[in-house]
């Protein structure tokens, strides 16, 4: 197997490697239902709508309730 005839300079080597570390901007679009931003062509993670239709119903978190106020003071 042939070997390189000459050594590449550090500048040439590093300029080649620099292309692997570039940051690519991801496209964003606004949700027509709630107005939050998300990636295009995906379901909105906030409301679950895609194309104006409910696709994934979102779960509502239940609030933690302590003992009822009226019963806690009774003896």
MDAnalysis code that builds the backbone (N, CA, C; Angstrom):
import MDAnalysis as mda
import numpy as np

u = mda.Universe.empty(225, n_residues=75, atom_resindex=np.repeat(np.arange(75), 3), trajectory=True)
u.add_TopologyAttr("name", ["N", "CA", "C"] * 75)
u.add_TopologyAttr("resid", np.arange(1, 76))
u.add_TopologyAttr("resname", ["UNK", "UNK", "UNK", "UNK", "UNK", "UNK", "UNK", "UNK", "UNK", "UNK", "UNK", "UNK", "UNK", "UNK", "UNK", "UNK", "UNK", "UNK", "UNK", "UNK", "UNK", "UNK", "UNK", "UNK", "UNK", "UNK", "UNK", "UNK", "UNK", "UNK", "UNK", "UNK", "UNK", "UNK", "UNK", "UNK", "UNK", "UNK", "UNK", "UNK", "UNK", "UNK", "UNK", "UNK", "UNK", "UNK", "UNK", "UNK", "UNK", "UNK", "UNK", "UNK", "UNK", "UNK", "UNK", "UNK", "UNK", "UNK", "UNK", "UNK", "UNK", "UNK", "UNK", "UNK", "UNK", "UNK", "UNK", "UNK", "UNK", "UNK", "UNK", "UNK", "UNK", "UNK", "UNK"])
u.atoms.positions = np.array([
    [0.845, -1.175, 0.000],
    [0.000, 0.000, 0.000],
    [0.891, 1.239, 0.000],
    [0.607, 2.202, -0.851],
    [1.469, 3.387, -0.934],
    [1.305, 4.303, 0.269],
    [2.387, 4.952, 0.600],
    [2.403, 5.917, 1.688],
    [2.507, 7.328, 1.121],
    [2.105, 8.332, 1.898],
    [2.213, 9.705, 1.410],
    [3.671, 10.083, 1.131],
    [3.880, 10.827, 0.080],
    [5.243, 11.214, -0.290],
    [5.752, 12.305, 0.639],
    [4.875, 13.250, 1.000],
    [5.281, 14.332, 1.897],
    [4.254, 14.492, 3.024],
    [4.748, 15.019, 4.125],
    [3.893, 15.255, 5.278],
    [3.037, 16.498, 5.034],
    [1.731, 16.413, 5.383],
    [0.867, 17.585, 5.269],
    [1.162, 18.543, 6.417],
    [1.104, 19.816, 6.136],
    [1.380, 20.815, 7.156],
    [0.245, 20.835, 8.192],
    [0.535, 21.322, 9.400],
    [-0.525, 21.411, 10.414],
    [-1.695, 22.289, 9.968],
    [-1.411, 23.330, 9.216],
    [-2.476, 24.199, 8.740],
    [-3.410, 23.439, 7.803],
    [-2.851, 22.664, 6.912],
    [-3.676, 21.893, 5.976],
    [-4.472, 20.822, 6.718],
    [-3.841, 20.178, 7.677],
    [-4.510, 19.144, 8.469],
    [-5.651, 19.750, 9.296],
    [-5.369, 20.868, 9.969],
    [-6.365, 21.478, 10.844],
    [-7.514, 22.097, 10.074],
    [-7.229, 22.644, 8.897],
    [-8.319, 23.211, 8.102],
    [-9.266, 22.120, 7.594],
    [-8.727, 20.942, 7.356],
    [-9.567, 19.814, 6.964],
    [-10.432, 19.360, 8.144],
    [-9.854, 19.313, 9.316],
    [-10.580, 18.848, 10.500],
    [-11.600, 19.867, 11.008],
    [-11.419, 21.123, 10.678],
    [-12.315, 22.151, 11.198],
    [-13.732, 22.006, 10.660],
    [-13.912, 21.363, 9.536],
    [-15.243, 21.203, 8.945],
    [-16.120, 20.277, 9.776],
    [-15.507, 19.408, 10.602],
    [-16.284, 18.482, 11.406],
    [-16.900, 19.138, 12.630],
    [-16.421, 20.322, 13.007],
    [-16.890, 20.966, 14.228],
    [-17.804, 22.142, 13.969],
    [-18.250, 22.336, 12.736],
    [-19.136, 23.448, 12.453],
    [-20.513, 23.157, 13.025],
    [-21.190, 24.201, 13.465],
    [-22.515, 24.074, 14.053],
    [-23.543, 24.378, 12.964],
    [-24.485, 23.472, 12.812],
    [-25.530, 23.656, 11.816],
    [-26.795, 24.138, 12.506],
    [-27.379, 25.194, 11.974],
    [-28.609, 25.744, 12.532],
    [-29.786, 24.878, 12.107],
    [-30.559, 24.441, 13.078],
    [-31.733, 23.634, 12.800],
    [-32.880, 24.577, 12.498],
    [-33.668, 24.257, 11.472],
    [-34.808, 25.085, 11.141],
    [-35.856, 25.043, 12.221],
    [-36.527, 26.171, 12.450],
    [-37.590, 26.219, 13.433],
    [-38.825, 26.811, 12.795],
    [-39.982, 26.415, 13.289],
    [-41.240, 26.982, 12.815],
    [-42.144, 27.155, 14.011],
    [-43.141, 27.996, 13.855],
    [-44.068, 28.271, 14.945],
    [-45.288, 27.380, 14.863],
    [-45.794, 26.986, 16.016],
    [-46.993, 26.155, 16.079],
    [-48.204, 27.039, 15.798],
    [-49.102, 26.571, 14.960],
    [-50.297, 27.345, 14.631],
    [-51.310, 27.325, 15.764],
    [-51.194, 26.345, 16.648],
    [-52.163, 26.225, 17.737],
    [-51.734, 27.020, 18.969],
    [-50.518, 26.768, 19.472],
    [-50.093, 27.410, 20.728],
    [-49.071, 28.522, 20.522],
    [-48.406, 28.568, 19.366],
    [-47.451, 29.633, 19.088],
    [-46.025, 29.345, 19.507],
    [-45.775, 28.220, 20.167],
    [-44.405, 27.867, 20.562],
    [-43.617, 27.396, 19.345],
    [-42.296, 27.496, 19.416],
    [-41.449, 27.090, 18.296],
    [-41.076, 25.621, 18.430],
    [-40.949, 24.951, 17.291],
    [-40.546, 23.549, 17.254],
    [-39.954, 23.267, 15.886],
    [-39.392, 22.069, 15.689],
    [-38.824, 21.706, 14.406],
    [-39.934, 21.524, 13.383],
    [-39.697, 21.913, 12.131],
    [-40.732, 21.746, 11.122],
    [-41.009, 20.274, 10.819],
    [-42.217, 19.987, 10.407],
    [-42.670, 18.639, 10.038],
    [-42.647, 17.681, 11.216],
    [-42.832, 18.197, 12.416],
    [-42.916, 17.356, 13.604],
    [-44.100, 17.800, 14.448],
    [-44.552, 16.930, 15.327],
    [-45.639, 17.263, 16.235],
    [-45.124, 18.244, 17.270],
    [-45.942, 19.231, 17.610],
    [-45.550, 20.213, 18.617],
    [-45.450, 19.513, 19.967],
    [-44.271, 19.589, 20.640],
    [-44.132, 18.898, 21.923],
    [-44.936, 19.537, 23.043],
    [-45.391, 20.789, 22.862],
    [-46.103, 21.487, 23.918],
    [-47.596, 21.181, 23.921],
    [-48.210, 21.154, 22.730],
    [-49.658, 20.954, 22.675],
    [-50.073, 19.677, 21.964],
    [-49.192, 19.058, 21.175],
    [-49.511, 17.794, 20.516],
    [-50.232, 17.954, 19.191],
    [-50.241, 19.153, 18.618],
    [-50.919, 19.380, 17.350],
    [-49.938, 19.281, 16.191],
    [-50.427, 18.818, 15.045],
    [-49.642, 18.782, 13.808],
    [-50.596, 19.071, 12.670],
    [-50.340, 20.126, 11.930],
    [-51.184, 20.485, 10.797],
    [-52.582, 20.903, 11.219],
    [-52.716, 21.493, 12.406],
    [-54.011, 21.949, 12.875],
    [-54.879, 20.863, 13.483],
    [-54.354, 19.657, 13.612],
    [-55.125, 18.551, 14.180],
    [-54.401, 17.992, 15.394],
    [-55.168, 17.558, 16.391],
    [-54.597, 16.955, 17.578],
    [-54.133, 15.553, 17.243],
    [-52.842, 15.315, 17.367],
    [-52.266, 14.017, 17.028],
    [-51.893, 13.254, 18.291],
    [-51.230, 13.934, 19.210],
    [-50.787, 13.303, 20.449],
    [-51.431, 14.069, 21.604],
    [-52.371, 13.449, 22.327],
    [-52.956, 14.167, 23.465],
    [-51.922, 14.336, 24.569],
    [-51.835, 15.540, 25.107],
    [-50.869, 15.818, 26.162],
    [-51.461, 15.435, 27.501],
    [-50.613, 14.965, 28.394],
    [-51.051, 14.573, 29.725],
    [-51.072, 15.795, 30.629],
    [-52.087, 15.883, 31.455],
    [-52.204, 16.971, 32.411],
    [-51.692, 16.469, 33.751],
    [-50.765, 17.205, 34.321],
    [-50.208, 16.813, 35.606],
    [-51.225, 17.101, 36.705],
    [-51.404, 16.136, 37.608],
    [-52.300, 16.321, 38.734],
    [-51.541, 17.036, 39.838],
    [-52.221, 17.986, 40.478],
    [-51.573, 18.704, 41.567],
    [-51.677, 17.883, 42.843],
    [-50.641, 17.967, 43.649],
    [-50.637, 17.233, 44.910],
    [-51.490, 17.995, 45.915],
    [-52.483, 17.320, 46.444],
    [-53.352, 17.943, 47.431],
    [-53.128, 17.280, 48.774],
    [-53.063, 18.107, 49.787],
    [-52.928, 17.603, 51.143],
    [-54.304, 17.276, 51.691],
    [-54.408, 17.051, 52.992],
    [-55.717, 16.789, 53.586],
    [-56.618, 18.019, 53.420],
    [-57.887, 17.770, 53.312],
    [-58.829, 18.882, 53.100],
    [-58.793, 19.798, 54.306],
    [-58.978, 21.085, 54.058],
    [-58.866, 22.073, 55.124],
    [-59.957, 21.917, 56.172],
    [-61.150, 21.544, 55.763],
    [-62.257, 21.431, 56.697],
    [-62.096, 20.273, 57.658],
    [-61.481, 19.188, 57.244],
    [-61.360, 18.018, 58.074],
    [-60.122, 18.044, 58.956],
    [-59.141, 18.859, 58.625],
    [-57.882, 18.847, 59.369],
    [-58.044, 19.451, 60.763],
    [-58.967, 20.388, 60.956],
    [-59.108, 21.063, 62.238],
    [-60.086, 20.380, 63.175],
    [-60.795, 19.356, 62.745],
    [-61.794, 18.718, 63.594],
    [-61.134, 17.817, 64.630],
    [-61.710, 17.801, 65.856],
    [-61.254, 16.891, 66.907],
    [-62.380, 16.065, 67.399],
])
